[in-house]
């Protein structure tokens, strides 16, 4: 028997069964950190896909952040860690790193949009699909978002370029994709593209830009009543701006929510109270919190006890 093969199976078993008080510590696979992520609920099971990396190692170094972690939960109290589900293509355009997955379901399949990165940090957005949420195959051999073709974008084809963190939203019989980029005049921005079939994307230009920053991270759009709320982070507070439609947001300063958060996903809503998952600059783990829009100064407060989850139909009796 190959002892290395047995070692591999032992490591997989340890990962799969390892448990902590995840509400207190935040979820991450054993021995790794967690960064940009997405959540997808299917048949009562929440699937988590995320950047995984080695603590203490830069995201830009070769060999780090080269695969996506995958875990599942029904209640955000107990997690099952699965084997890595998606890797760089060492012969493809995304041969350096993979960042920031976003998964949506449409037409009986699951569609993963992700940031593919060359070894010189040139970034584009690619696509993979799956029938079972565990096994993923790339669609084509080119990225679906290529800002070097867009006149508004600062996106050289070598030497590093920002084009990352896709968020895809079904709207009005089609789809909108929001992602972070940089304008020709050096402003960090959230850009937008549209599609009818998730395969072919039309550039729609800048959705939001503000001269106060040169970088945005982890854009996320949520409908709020008859308005649209755009969230994003970066080397500043996790912030938001509102608009009457999901195409373009005013170029004014955003409203901050919390200074140490980089990305957020909405799990459930109960009126003004949202249950959210997030990660930040100080803790590369998936944390759960409540965002109360009725508060005088809304912010995200970490959930550390199961009772808070039961408000949103999750958790378990003590």
N, C-alpha and C positions, 0 to 999 in steps of 0.2 A: 504494500500500500504506500502511496506517495505521501510522506508526512506533510509536505506543503499543502496538499489538497485537504488533508484533515485539519490543518491549521486554518485554512480558509473557511471551512464549514464551521469550525468552532467560533471564529470571529463573527461570522454572519449570525450565528445563534446568540452570541452575547449582545450584538447590536439589536436584534429583534426583540429580545426579552428585557433589555435594560430599562428600568423605570426609576424616576425620581419624583419629587413633589414638583411637577412641572409648572404649576401655577406660581410657585415660589421662585424657582430657578430659571424658568423659561426653557422651552424645548430646543435641543440641538442633538444631532447624533453623537454617540459616545466618541470622544476624541477629536471632534471637529467643531467648527463654528458654523453659524447660520447667518446668511445675509438676505438680499432681496428674494422674495418669495411670492407665491400665490396660493390661494385656497380654492378648491372646487368641491362642492357637495354632490354626491351621487348615491342615491338609494340609502340615505341616512348615514353615509360614511363621508367624512371630510378627508380629502386628499391634499396633502401639502407637498409642494415642489419648491426647491430652494437652492440657492448657491450654497455650496459646502466647501470649506477650506480648512487649512491647518493653522491653529492658533499661533500667532507670532510671525507668520509669514505674509508678506505683502501680496495683495490680490494681483499685482502686475507681474510677479515673478513666474517664469516658466515652471509648469508642473503644479501650480496651485490654482484652485477654482477652475478645474477642468471637467467637472461632472456635476449633475444635479442630484441632490438628495430627494428621497421620496418617503413619506411617512403617512400613516392614516390614524384617525381617531373618530370616535362617535360622540365624545363628550368633552374634549380638550383637557381631560384629567389623565387619561391613559393613552399613550402613543405606541404604535407599532412601527418600528423602523424597518423599511424594506431596502433591498439592494439598490444601489445607484441606478438611475433609469435613463440617463442621457449623458453622452460624452462629447468632447471635442472630436472633430474629424481632422486627423493629423495631415491628411492630404487635401483638405478643403480650405475654403476661405475663412473658416472659423477654427483655425488650427491652434490658437493660443489659449483662449479661455471661453467659457460660456457663462453668461450672467442673466439674471432677472427673468425667469420664466413667467409666462402668463398663459393660462389654459382656459379655453372656452369649449362648450359642447354645441355642435350644430350638425344637422343632417345625419345623425346616427354615429358620428365620429367625434373624437376629441382633438382639438387643435392647439398646439403649443407654439406660441411666439416667444422668441428668446433673442438675447443679444449674443451674437457671435463676434469674437475678438481675435484679430491676428496677433502675432507675437510682438508687433510694434505698437499694439494698443489701438489699431484702426478698428472701429466698431461699426457693425451693421446689424440688421434685424432679420432673423431667419424663421423658418417654419418647419415643424414636424407634426405628424399626426399619429393617433393611436386608436385602436378599437377597444382596448381593455384598461387603459390608464396606467399600465405597467410597461408596455413595450412600445417604443416610439421609433418612427422612421422619418428621416428628412424628406421634405418635398422639394425636389429639384436640387440643383447644384449651385444656385445663386441666392443671395439674400433677397427678401421681398421688399425691404426698405433700403434704398441706396441714395442717401442725400447728396452724394457727389453729382447726381443728375439734377439737383434742385438748385435753382439760382439764388434762393434766399439763404442757403446753408453754407457754413464754413466747415467743409468736410473733405480734406485732402485724402487722396487714395493711399498715401503712405505716411509714416511718421506720427501716427496717432490722430484720432478724430472721435468726437463724442456723438454717439447715436445709439441710445440704449433705453432700457427699462420700459418695454411696451406694456400698454394697458388697452385691452380690446373690449368694446362695449357694443352690444346689439341695440340698434335704434332705427326706427322708421323704416323697417323692412330691409335694412342693410347693417353695416358695421362701421364703427369709428375706431381708429387706433390712435392713441396718444403716446408719445415717446419724448425723451429728453434729447436735446441737441444744442447747437450753438449757431447763432446767426452770423452773417458775413461781417457785421460790425462788432462781433465779440460778445454779444449778450447771451447768457444762458436762457434757454427757452423750452417750452413744451410745444412740440409740433404735432400736426394731425394728418392722417391719411384716411381715405374711405374705400370701402369695398362692398360689392354685392355678394361675393362668393367666398371670401376669406383667402382666395388664392392670388388675385390680382388687385393691387392697391394703387389708388390715385393720390398723388401728393396734393394736400390742401394747405400747405404752408404753415406759418406760425399760428398756434392757438393762443399762446400767452408768452410774453417776454417782459422782463423788467431790468432796467439798467443797473440795479443795485447788486446783481450777482453775475458771475461768469459761468455758473454751473447750476443745474437743477438735477434732482434725483427722484426716481420712483413715483412718477406721476400716476394719478388715480382719479377717476371722475365718477361722481355719484349724483343721481337725481335727488333733489330735495324739494318736495312739493312741485311747483311749476318752474323751479329754477334748477341750475346745474352748478355743482360745487367741484372745483378742480383742486386737488391736493398735490403737494410735492414737498420734497425736503432737499437736503444737500448740506453744504457747510454753513448752515443757518437753521432756523427753527422749522419744524414740520408746520406747514402753513397752508392756507387756502384762499381762493378767490371765487366769487360767485358771478354768474351770468344768466341771462334770460334764455339762452339757447346753448347747445353743446358744441358750437363751432368756433367761437372766438371770445376770449375774456379780455376785459380792459387792461391796459398796460400799467396800472397803478400798483402801489405796494400791497402785498398780501397781508392777511391777518394771521399772526402766529398762534399755534396751539400748544406746542411743547418744544423746548429747545434741544432735547437730546434724542429725538426720534428721527429716523431716516426713511422708513417705509411703513405703510399701514394698509390693511385690508378689512373690510366690513364683514363680520360674521352674521349678525342679526340686528334687527331694529325693534324697539318697543317705543313708539312715539318719538319723543325727543332724545331718548336714550339709545345709544348704539353700543353693541358689543363688538370690539375690534381686536385684531391681532396686529402686532407691530414689532419692529426691532429698532435698535438705535446705535449710535456711535460708541456708546460705552459698554454695551452688552450685545454680543452677536448671538442672540438666542431669540426664539419666538415667544413673546409675552402676550398676555391677554389683558385687555383693559376695557373700561367703560368711558365713553365720551358722551357727556350730558350737555346737549345744546341749550337747555333751559337754564344752565348755570350762568351767573353774572359774567364769569370769565371762563368759557369752556376750555377744557383740557382733557387729556387722557390719563385716567387713574388706574393703575395696575390692579387687576383682580387677583387676590391671593387665597380666597376661600370658595369652595364649591357653591355655597348658598347664592353668591352673586351670579353664577351661571344659570341657576334655576329660574331666575327672573326671565331669561331668554329661552327657556325650554331645554336647557342643556344641564350637564352635571348629573349628580346622583344624590340620593338621600343619604344623610350622614349615618 
